Amino acid sequence: MKVGLIQQSATSDIAANKHRLKENIKSAAANGAELVVLQELHNSLYFCQTEDTDIFDLAEPIPGPSTTEFGQLAKDLNIVIVLSLFEKRAPGLYHNTAVVLEKDGTIAGKYRKMHIPDDPAYYEKFYFTPGDIGFKPIETSLGKLGVLVCWDQWYPEAARLMALAGADILIYPTAIGWESTDADDEKSRQLGAWVISQRGHAVANGLHVISVNRTGYEPDPSGQTNGITFWGNSFVAGPQGEILWQASNDKEEIQVVEIDMKRSEQVRRWWPFFRDRRIDAFSDLTKRFID
Protein backbone atom coordinates (compact mmCIF):
# COMPACT_ATOMS: atom_id res chain seq x y z
CA MET A 1 0.00 0.00 0.00
CA LYS A 2 1.18 3.51 -0.80
CA VAL A 3 0.58 6.01 1.99
CA GLY A 4 0.73 9.78 1.59
CA LEU A 5 1.83 11.88 4.57
CA ILE A 6 1.17 15.63 4.52
CA GLN A 7 3.19 17.66 7.02
CA GLN A 8 1.95 21.22 6.81
CA SER A 9 2.08 24.50 8.73
CA ALA A 10 -1.14 26.38 9.46
CA THR A 11 -2.31 29.99 9.43
CA SER A 12 -5.36 31.80 10.80
CA ASP A 13 -6.92 31.63 7.32
CA ILE A 14 -8.93 28.41 7.44
CA ALA A 15 -10.01 28.59 3.80
CA ALA A 16 -6.37 28.94 2.71
CA ASN A 17 -5.31 26.06 4.96
CA LYS A 18 -7.95 23.79 3.44
CA HIS A 19 -7.05 24.86 -0.09
CA ARG A 20 -3.39 23.98 0.46
CA LEU A 21 -4.37 20.68 2.06
CA LYS A 22 -6.46 19.77 -0.96
CA GLU A 23 -3.66 20.66 -3.36
CA ASN A 24 -1.22 18.59 -1.31
CA ILE A 25 -3.64 15.66 -1.24
CA LYS A 26 -3.89 15.87 -5.03
CA SER A 27 -0.10 15.88 -5.25
CA ALA A 28 0.16 12.78 -3.06
CA ALA A 29 -2.50 11.00 -5.11
CA ALA A 30 -0.71 11.92 -8.33
CA ASN A 31 2.35 10.17 -6.90
CA GLY A 32 0.40 6.99 -6.27
CA ALA A 33 -0.95 7.42 -2.72
CA GLU A 34 -3.91 5.18 -1.96
CA LEU A 35 -4.23 6.41 1.62
CA VAL A 36 -3.53 10.02 2.68
CA VAL A 37 -3.14 11.01 6.33
CA LEU A 38 -3.44 14.61 7.57
CA GLN A 39 -2.19 16.13 10.84
CA GLU A 40 -4.27 16.80 13.94
CA LEU A 41 -6.83 19.64 13.70
CA HIS A 42 -5.48 20.49 10.27
CA ASN A 43 -8.06 23.10 9.24
CA SER A 44 -6.92 25.78 11.68
CA LEU A 45 -4.18 26.95 13.97
CA TYR A 46 -3.74 24.79 17.07
CA PHE A 47 -6.24 26.77 19.13
CA CYS A 48 -5.71 24.96 22.45
CA GLN A 49 -2.90 27.29 23.52
CA THR A 50 -5.59 29.38 25.25
CA GLU A 51 -9.03 28.87 26.77
CA ASP A 52 -11.52 30.94 24.79
CA THR A 53 -15.24 30.15 24.51
CA ASP A 54 -15.46 31.89 21.13
CA ILE A 55 -13.25 29.18 19.64
CA PHE A 56 -16.08 26.67 19.95
CA ASP A 57 -17.48 28.41 16.85
CA LEU A 58 -14.79 26.57 14.85
CA ALA A 59 -16.36 23.19 15.62
CA GLU A 60 -18.53 21.43 13.06
CA PRO A 61 -20.84 18.43 12.95
CA ILE A 62 -19.85 15.08 11.46
CA PRO A 63 -21.11 14.67 8.75
CA GLY A 64 -20.53 18.33 8.01
CA PRO A 65 -18.73 20.83 5.76
CA SER A 66 -15.26 19.24 5.97
CA THR A 67 -16.43 15.67 5.45
CA THR A 68 -18.43 16.86 2.43
CA GLU A 69 -15.53 18.82 0.91
CA PHE A 70 -12.83 16.25 1.51
CA GLY A 71 -15.24 13.40 0.77
CA GLN A 72 -15.75 14.76 -2.73
CA LEU A 73 -11.97 14.95 -3.12
CA ALA A 74 -11.56 11.34 -1.93
CA LYS A 75 -14.15 10.28 -4.51
CA ASP A 76 -12.58 12.31 -7.31
CA LEU A 77 -9.11 10.88 -6.57
CA ASN A 78 -10.30 7.37 -5.61
CA ILE A 79 -8.32 7.40 -2.35
CA VAL A 80 -8.91 6.93 1.38
CA ILE A 81 -8.31 10.06 3.50
CA VAL A 82 -7.83 10.39 7.27
CA LEU A 83 -9.12 13.74 8.56
CA SER A 84 -8.78 15.29 12.04
CA LEU A 85 -11.64 17.60 13.02
CA PHE A 86 -13.06 19.65 15.89
CA GLU A 87 -16.43 17.91 16.23
CA LYS A 88 -19.57 19.58 17.53
CA ARG A 89 -21.65 16.64 18.72
CA ALA A 90 -24.33 18.61 20.56
CA PRO A 91 -24.64 22.02 22.26
CA GLY A 92 -21.79 22.15 24.80
CA LEU A 93 -20.42 18.76 23.76
CA TYR A 94 -17.32 18.67 21.59
CA HIS A 95 -14.70 16.09 20.60
CA ASN A 96 -11.31 15.88 18.91
CA THR A 97 -12.32 13.45 16.18
CA ALA A 98 -10.54 11.64 13.37
CA VAL A 99 -12.68 10.71 10.38
CA VAL A 100 -11.84 8.16 7.69
CA LEU A 101 -13.26 8.81 4.24
CA GLU A 102 -13.65 5.90 1.86
CA LYS A 103 -12.74 6.01 -1.83
CA ASP A 104 -16.34 6.74 -2.76
CA GLY A 105 -16.38 9.79 -0.50
CA THR A 106 -18.50 8.26 2.24
CA ILE A 107 -17.55 8.19 5.91
CA ALA A 108 -16.03 4.79 6.68
CA GLY A 109 -15.88 5.56 10.40
CA LYS A 110 -14.60 7.90 13.06
CA TYR A 111 -12.53 7.82 16.23
CA ARG A 112 -12.89 10.26 19.12
CA LYS A 113 -9.64 11.03 20.92
CA MET A 114 -9.63 9.13 24.21
CA HIS A 115 -6.72 10.70 26.10
CA ILE A 116 -7.10 14.46 26.51
CA PRO A 117 -4.07 16.46 27.75
CA ASP A 118 -4.13 19.54 29.95
CA ASP A 119 -0.71 21.17 30.01
CA PRO A 120 0.54 24.73 29.50
CA ALA A 121 -0.25 25.62 25.86
CA TYR A 122 -2.17 22.33 25.43
CA TYR A 123 -5.45 23.12 27.21
CA GLU A 124 -7.43 20.44 25.43
CA LYS A 125 -9.63 19.47 28.37
CA PHE A 126 -11.30 22.87 28.05
CA TYR A 127 -12.46 22.01 24.53
CA PHE A 128 -12.76 18.24 24.18
CA THR A 129 -14.83 15.61 25.93
CA PRO A 130 -12.94 12.29 26.08
CA GLY A 131 -13.97 9.84 23.38
CA ASP A 132 -16.66 7.23 24.00
CA ILE A 133 -16.36 5.06 20.90
CA GLY A 134 -13.47 3.02 22.24
CA PHE A 135 -10.50 1.58 20.43
CA LYS A 136 -12.11 0.13 17.31
CA PRO A 137 -10.32 -0.10 13.96
CA ILE A 138 -12.14 1.43 11.00
CA GLU A 139 -12.94 -0.93 8.14
CA THR A 140 -11.92 0.38 4.71
CA SER A 141 -11.21 -0.97 1.24
CA LEU A 142 -7.50 -0.85 2.17
CA GLY A 143 -7.84 -2.77 5.45
CA LYS A 144 -8.63 -2.04 9.08
CA LEU A 145 -7.16 1.29 10.13
CA GLY A 146 -6.28 1.70 13.81
CA VAL A 147 -6.68 5.47 14.02
CA LEU A 148 -5.66 7.22 17.25
CA VAL A 149 -4.88 10.91 17.88
CA CYS A 150 -1.77 12.65 19.27
CA TRP A 151 -1.78 12.26 23.10
CA ASP A 152 -3.06 8.70 22.56
CA GLN A 153 0.37 7.89 21.11
CA TRP A 154 1.97 7.85 24.56
CA TYR A 155 -0.28 5.02 25.78
CA PRO A 156 0.74 1.46 24.88
CA GLU A 157 -2.68 0.21 25.99
CA ALA A 158 -4.39 2.18 23.20
CA ALA A 159 -2.12 0.72 20.53
CA ARG A 160 -2.49 -2.77 21.98
CA LEU A 161 -6.28 -2.62 22.07
CA MET A 162 -6.39 -1.45 18.45
CA ALA A 163 -4.10 -4.31 17.48
CA LEU A 164 -6.14 -6.85 19.44
CA ALA A 165 -9.25 -5.63 17.64
CA GLY A 166 -7.63 -6.48 14.31
CA ALA A 167 -6.03 -3.22 13.15
CA ASP A 168 -3.77 -3.71 10.12
CA ILE A 169 -1.91 -0.45 10.75
CA LEU A 170 -1.70 2.26 13.43
CA ILE A 171 -2.23 5.91 12.42
CA TYR A 172 -1.60 9.00 14.57
CA PRO A 173 -2.62 12.49 13.38
CA THR A 174 -0.58 14.76 15.66
CA ALA A 175 0.08 18.34 16.80
CA ILE A 176 3.10 18.43 19.08
CA GLY A 177 6.07 20.74 19.43
CA TRP A 178 8.52 22.66 21.58
CA GLU A 179 8.00 25.68 23.77
CA SER A 180 10.67 28.05 22.48
CA THR A 181 12.40 28.56 25.82
CA ASP A 182 13.14 24.84 26.24
CA ALA A 183 16.87 24.08 26.19
CA ASP A 184 18.21 22.26 23.15
CA ASP A 185 19.00 19.11 25.12
CA GLU A 186 15.44 19.06 26.49
CA LYS A 187 14.04 19.50 22.99
CA SER A 188 16.12 16.55 21.83
CA ARG A 189 14.86 14.36 24.69
CA GLN A 190 11.23 15.24 23.98
CA LEU A 191 11.46 14.49 20.27
CA GLY A 192 13.40 11.28 20.90
CA ALA A 193 10.82 10.06 23.40
CA TRP A 194 8.01 10.80 20.97
CA VAL A 195 9.59 8.75 18.20
CA ILE A 196 10.73 5.93 20.49
CA SER A 197 7.29 5.51 22.04
CA GLN A 198 5.59 5.07 18.71
CA ARG A 199 8.29 2.81 17.32
CA GLY A 200 7.74 0.74 20.47
CA HIS A 201 4.05 0.38 19.56
CA ALA A 202 5.11 -0.88 16.14
CA VAL A 203 7.43 -3.48 17.68
CA ALA A 204 5.08 -4.61 20.46
CA ASN A 205 2.19 -5.11 18.05
CA GLY A 206 3.98 -6.09 14.85
CA LEU A 207 2.32 -3.28 12.90
CA HIS A 208 3.32 -0.33 10.74
CA VAL A 209 2.90 3.05 12.43
CA ILE A 210 2.12 6.26 10.53
CA SER A 211 2.54 9.48 12.50
CA VAL A 212 1.77 12.83 10.85
CA ASN A 213 2.67 16.00 12.75
CA ARG A 214 2.31 19.65 11.85
CA THR A 215 5.27 21.99 11.49
CA GLY A 216 5.88 25.70 11.88
CA TYR A 217 5.69 28.27 14.69
CA GLU A 218 2.34 29.31 16.17
CA PRO A 219 2.33 32.14 18.76
CA ASP A 220 0.37 32.00 21.99
CA PRO A 221 -2.48 34.54 21.57
CA SER A 222 -2.49 35.15 25.34
CA GLY A 223 1.23 35.91 25.49
CA GLN A 224 1.59 33.73 28.59
CA THR A 225 3.99 31.36 26.82
CA ASN A 226 6.34 31.83 23.90
CA GLY A 227 4.14 29.79 21.60
CA ILE A 228 4.77 26.39 20.05
CA THR A 229 7.25 25.41 17.37
CA PHE A 230 5.70 22.23 16.02
CA TRP A 231 8.51 19.79 15.46
CA GLY A 232 7.35 17.97 12.33
CA ASN A 233 9.34 14.74 12.02
CA SER A 234 6.34 12.89 10.61
CA PHE A 235 7.37 9.30 9.99
CA VAL A 236 6.51 5.77 9.00
CA ALA A 237 7.84 2.87 11.06
CA GLY A 238 7.74 -0.78 10.06
CA PRO A 239 6.54 -3.64 12.29
CA GLN A 240 10.02 -4.09 13.79
CA GLY A 241 10.25 -0.39 14.57
CA GLU A 242 12.43 0.36 11.56
CA ILE A 243 12.11 3.90 10.19
CA LEU A 244 10.94 3.72 6.58
CA TRP A 245 10.79 7.50 6.17
CA GLN A 246 11.03 10.56 8.42
CA ALA A 247 10.41 14.22 7.65
CA SER A 248 12.41 17.24 8.73
CA ASN A 249 11.40 19.25 11.78
CA ASP A 250 10.89 22.61 10.09
CA LYS A 251 9.69 22.11 6.51
CA GLU A 252 6.37 21.38 4.91
CA GLU A 253 6.62 18.01 3.20
CA ILE A 254 4.49 15.68 1.12
CA GLN A 255 5.76 12.12 0.94
CA VAL A 256 4.39 8.88 -0.43
CA VAL A 257 5.75 5.78 1.31
CA GLU A 258 5.16 2.24 0.10
CA ILE A 259 4.58 -0.27 2.87
CA ASP A 260 4.41 -4.06 2.69
CA MET A 261 1.25 -5.05 4.57
CA LYS A 262 2.34 -8.71 4.55
CA ARG A 263 5.27 -7.97 6.86
CA SER A 264 3.05 -7.88 9.94
CA GLU A 265 2.22 -11.55 9.50
CA GLN A 266 5.89 -12.41 8.97
CA VAL A 267 7.08 -10.44 11.98
CA ARG A 268 4.40 -11.85 14.26
CA ARG A 269 5.53 -15.35 13.34
CA TRP A 270 9.12 -14.49 14.30
CA TRP A 271 8.15 -12.56 17.42
CA PRO A 272 4.93 -14.16 18.75
CA PHE A 273 4.20 -11.57 21.43
CA PHE A 274 0.46 -12.15 21.14
CA ARG A 275 0.90 -15.88 21.76
CA ASP A 276 2.91 -15.35 24.93
CA ARG A 277 0.87 -12.61 26.56
CA ARG A 278 -0.13 -13.59 30.11
CA ILE A 279 -3.69 -12.35 29.91
CA ASP A 280 -4.50 -14.36 33.05
CA ALA A 281 -2.16 -12.04 35.02
CA PHE A 282 -3.02 -8.64 33.52
CA SER A 283 -6.23 -7.73 35.38
CA ASP A 284 -4.47 -5.09 37.49
CA LEU A 285 -3.93 -2.99 34.35
CA THR A 286 -7.50 -1.76 34.78
CA LYS A 287 -6.60 -0.15 38.14
CA ARG A 288 -5.52 3.48 38.41
CA PHE A 289 -2.63 2.50 40.71
CA ILE A 290 -1.65 -0.66 42.59
CA ASP A 291 -1.33 0.22 46.28
C-alpha positions as CSV (number, residue, x, y, z in Angstrom):
1,M,0.0,0.0,0.0
2,K,1.2,3.5,-0.8
3,V,0.6,6.0,2.0
4,G,0.7,9.8,1.6
5,L,1.8,11.9,4.6
6,I,1.2,15.6,4.5
7,Q,3.2,17.7,7.0
8,Q,1.9,21.2,6.8
9,S,2.1,24.5,8.7
10,A,-1.1,26.4,9.5
11,T,-2.3,30.0,9.4
12,S,-5.4,31.8,10.8
13,D,-6.9,31.6,7.3
14,I,-8.9,28.4,7.4
15,A,-10.0,28.6,3.8
16,A,-6.4,28.9,2.7
17,N,-5.3,26.1,5.0
18,K,-8.0,23.8,3.4
19,H,-7.1,24.9,-0.1
20,R,-3.4,24.0,0.5
21,L,-4.4,20.7,2.1
22,K,-6.5,19.8,-1.0
23,E,-3.7,20.7,-3.4
24,N,-1.2,18.6,-1.3
25,I,-3.6,15.7,-1.2
26,K,-3.9,15.9,-5.0
27,S,-0.1,15.9,-5.3
28,A,0.2,12.8,-3.1
29,A,-2.5,11.0,-5.1
30,A,-0.7,11.9,-8.3
31,N,2.4,10.2,-6.9
32,G,0.4,7.0,-6.3
33,A,-1.0,7.4,-2.7
34,E,-3.9,5.2,-2.0
35,L,-4.2,6.4,1.6
36,V,-3.5,10.0,2.7
37,V,-3.1,11.0,6.3
38,L,-3.4,14.6,7.6
39,Q,-2.2,16.1,10.8
40,E,-4.3,16.8,13.9
41,L,-6.8,19.6,13.7
42,H,-5.5,20.5,10.3
43,N,-8.1,23.1,9.2
44,S,-6.9,25.8,11.7
45,L,-4.2,27.0,14.0
46,Y,-3.7,24.8,17.1
47,F,-6.2,26.8,19.1
48,C,-5.7,25.0,22.4
49,Q,-2.9,27.3,23.5
50,T,-5.6,29.4,25.2
51,E,-9.0,28.9,26.8
52,D,-11.5,30.9,24.8
53,T,-15.2,30.1,24.5
54,D,-15.5,31.9,21.1
55,I,-13.2,29.2,19.6
56,F,-16.1,26.7,19.9
57,D,-17.5,28.4,16.8
58,L,-14.8,26.6,14.9
59,A,-16.4,23.2,15.6
60,E,-18.5,21.4,13.1
61,P,-20.8,18.4,13.0
62,I,-19.9,15.1,11.5
63,P,-21.1,14.7,8.7
64,G,-20.5,18.3,8.0
65,P,-18.7,20.8,5.8
66,S,-15.3,19.2,6.0
67,T,-16.4,15.7,5.5
68,T,-18.4,16.9,2.4
69,E,-15.5,18.8,0.9
70,F,-12.8,16.2,1.5
71,G,-15.2,13.4,0.8
72,Q,-15.7,14.8,-2.7
73,L,-12.0,15.0,-3.1
74,A,-11.6,11.3,-1.9
75,K,-14.1,10.3,-4.5
76,D,-12.6,12.3,-7.3
77,L,-9.1,10.9,-6.6
78,N,-10.3,7.4,-5.6
79,I,-8.3,7.4,-2.4
80,V,-8.9,6.9,1.4
81,I,-8.3,10.1,3.5
82,V,-7.8,10.4,7.3
83,L,-9.1,13.7,8.6
84,S,-8.8,15.3,12.0
85,L,-11.6,17.6,13.0
86,F,-13.1,19.7,15.9
87,E,-16.4,17.9,16.2
88,K,-19.6,19.6,17.5
89,R,-21.6,16.6,18.7
90,A,-24.3,18.6,20.6
91,P,-24.6,22.0,22.3
92,G,-21.8,22.2,24.8
93,L,-20.4,18.8,23.8
94,Y,-17.3,18.7,21.6
95,H,-14.7,16.1,20.6
96,N,-11.3,15.9,18.9
97,T,-12.3,13.4,16.2
98,A,-10.5,11.6,13.4
99,V,-12.7,10.7,10.4
100,V,-11.8,8.2,7.7
101,L,-13.3,8.8,4.2
102,E,-13.6,5.9,1.9
103,K,-12.7,6.0,-1.8
104,D,-16.3,6.7,-2.8
105,G,-16.4,9.8,-0.5
106,T,-18.5,8.3,2.2
107,I,-17.5,8.2,5.9
108,A,-16.0,4.8,6.7
109,G,-15.9,5.6,10.4
110,K,-14.6,7.9,13.1
111,Y,-12.5,7.8,16.2
112,R,-12.9,10.3,19.1
113,K,-9.6,11.0,20.9
114,M,-9.6,9.1,24.2
115,H,-6.7,10.7,26.1
116,I,-7.1,14.5,26.5
117,P,-4.1,16.5,27.8
118,D,-4.1,19.5,29.9
119,D,-0.7,21.2,30.0
120,P,0.5,24.7,29.5
121,A,-0.2,25.6,25.9
122,Y,-2.2,22.3,25.4
123,Y,-5.4,23.1,27.2
124,E,-7.4,20.4,25.4
125,K,-9.6,19.5,28.4
126,F,-11.3,22.9,28.1
127,Y,-12.5,22.0,24.5
128,F,-12.8,18.2,24.2
129,T,-14.8,15.6,25.9
130,P,-12.9,12.3,26.1
131,G,-14.0,9.8,23.4
132,D,-16.7,7.2,24.0
133,I,-16.4,5.1,20.9
134,G,-13.5,3.0,22.2
135,F,-10.5,1.6,20.4
136,K,-12.1,0.1,17.3
137,P,-10.3,-0.1,14.0
138,I,-12.1,1.4,11.0
139,E,-12.9,-0.9,8.1
140,T,-11.9,0.4,4.7
141,S,-11.2,-1.0,1.2
142,L,-7.5,-0.9,2.2
143,G,-7.8,-2.8,5.4
144,K,-8.6,-2.0,9.1
145,L,-7.2,1.3,10.1
146,G,-6.3,1.7,13.8
147,V,-6.7,5.5,14.0
148,L,-5.7,7.2,17.2
149,V,-4.9,10.9,17.9
150,C,-1.8,12.6,19.3
151,W,-1.8,12.3,23.1
152,D,-3.1,8.7,22.6
153,Q,0.4,7.9,21.1
154,W,2.0,7.8,24.6
155,Y,-0.3,5.0,25.8
156,P,0.7,1.5,24.9
157,E,-2.7,0.2,26.0
158,A,-4.4,2.2,23.2
159,A,-2.1,0.7,20.5
160,R,-2.5,-2.8,22.0
161,L,-6.3,-2.6,22.1
162,M,-6.4,-1.4,18.5
163,A,-4.1,-4.3,17.5
164,L,-6.1,-6.9,19.4
165,A,-9.2,-5.6,17.6
166,G,-7.6,-6.5,14.3
167,A,-6.0,-3.2,13.2
168,D,-3.8,-3.7,10.1
169,I,-1.9,-0.4,10.8
170,L,-1.7,2.3,13.4
171,I,-2.2,5.9,12.4
172,Y,-1.6,9.0,14.6
173,P,-2.6,12.5,13.4
174,T,-0.6,14.8,15.7
175,A,0.1,18.3,16.8
176,I,3.1,18.4,19.1
177,G,6.1,20.7,19.4
178,W,8.5,22.7,21.6
179,E,8.0,25.7,23.8
180,S,10.7,28.0,22.5
181,T,12.4,28.6,25.8
182,D,13.1,24.8,26.2
183,A,16.9,24.1,26.2
184,D,18.2,22.3,23.1
185,D,19.0,19.1,25.1
186,E,15.4,19.1,26.5
187,K,14.0,19.5,23.0
188,S,16.1,16.6,21.8
189,R,14.9,14.4,24.7
190,Q,11.2,15.2,24.0
191,L,11.5,14.5,20.3
192,G,13.4,11.3,20.9
193,A,10.8,10.1,23.4
194,W,8.0,10.8,21.0
195,V,9.6,8.8,18.2
196,I,10.7,5.9,20.5
197,S,7.3,5.5,22.0
198,Q,5.6,5.1,18.7
199,R,8.3,2.8,17.3
200,G,7.7,0.7,20.5
201,H,4.1,0.4,19.6
202,A,5.1,-0.9,16.1
203,V,7.4,-3.5,17.7
204,A,5.1,-4.6,20.5
205,N,2.2,-5.1,18.1
206,G,4.0,-6.1,14.8
207,L,2.3,-3.3,12.9
208,H,3.3,-0.3,10.7
209,V,2.9,3.1,12.4
210,I,2.1,6.3,10.5
211,S,2.5,9.5,12.5
212,V,1.8,12.8,10.8
213,N,2.7,16.0,12.8
214,R,2.3,19.7,11.9
215,T,5.3,22.0,11.5
216,G,5.9,25.7,11.9
217,Y,5.7,28.3,14.7
218,E,2.3,29.3,16.2
219,P,2.3,32.1,18.8
220,D,0.4,32.0,22.0
221,P,-2.5,34.5,21.6
222,S,-2.5,35.1,25.3
223,G,1.2,35.9,25.5
224,Q,1.6,33.7,28.6
225,T,4.0,31.4,26.8
226,N,6.3,31.8,23.9
227,G,4.1,29.8,21.6
228,I,4.8,26.4,20.1
229,T,7.2,25.4,17.4
230,F,5.7,22.2,16.0
231,W,8.5,19.8,15.5
232,G,7.4,18.0,12.3
233,N,9.3,14.7,12.0
234,S,6.3,12.9,10.6
235,F,7.4,9.3,10.0
236,V,6.5,5.8,9.0
237,A,7.8,2.9,11.1
238,G,7.7,-0.8,10.1
239,P,6.5,-3.6,12.3
240,Q,10.0,-4.1,13.8
241,G,10.2,-0.4,14.6
242,E,12.4,0.4,11.6
243,I,12.1,3.9,10.2
244,L,10.9,3.7,6.6
245,W,10.8,7.5,6.2
246,Q,11.0,10.6,8.4
247,A,10.4,14.2,7.6
248,S,12.4,17.2,8.7
249,N,11.4,19.2,11.8
250,D,10.9,22.6,10.1
251,K,9.7,22.1,6.5
252,E,6.4,21.4,4.9
253,E,6.6,18.0,3.2
254,I,4.5,15.7,1.1
255,Q,5.8,12.1,0.9
256,V,4.4,8.9,-0.4
257,V,5.8,5.8,1.3
258,E,5.2,2.2,0.1
259,I,4.6,-0.3,2.9
260,D,4.4,-4.1,2.7
261,M,1.3,-5.1,4.6
262,K,2.3,-8.7,4.6
263,R,5.3,-8.0,6.9
264,S,3.0,-7.9,9.9
265,E,2.2,-11.6,9.5
266,Q,5.9,-12.4,9.0
267,V,7.1,-10.4,12.0
268,R,4.4,-11.9,14.3
269,R,5.5,-15.4,13.3
270,W,9.1,-14.5,14.3
271,W,8.1,-12.6,17.4
272,P,4.9,-14.2,18.7
273,F,4.2,-11.6,21.4
274,F,0.5,-12.2,21.1
275,R,0.9,-15.9,21.8
276,D,2.9,-15.4,24.9
277,R,0.9,-12.6,26.6
278,R,-0.1,-13.6,30.1
279,I,-3.7,-12.4,29.9
280,D,-4.5,-14.4,33.1
281,A,-2.2,-12.0,35.0
282,F,-3.0,-8.6,33.5
283,S,-6.2,-7.7,35.4
284,D,-4.5,-5.1,37.5
285,L,-3.9,-3.0,34.4
286,T,-7.5,-1.8,34.8
287,K,-6.6,-0.1,38.1
288,R,-5.5,3.5,38.4
289,F,-2.6,2.5,40.7
290,I,-1.6,-0.7,42.6
291,D,-1.3,0.2,46.3
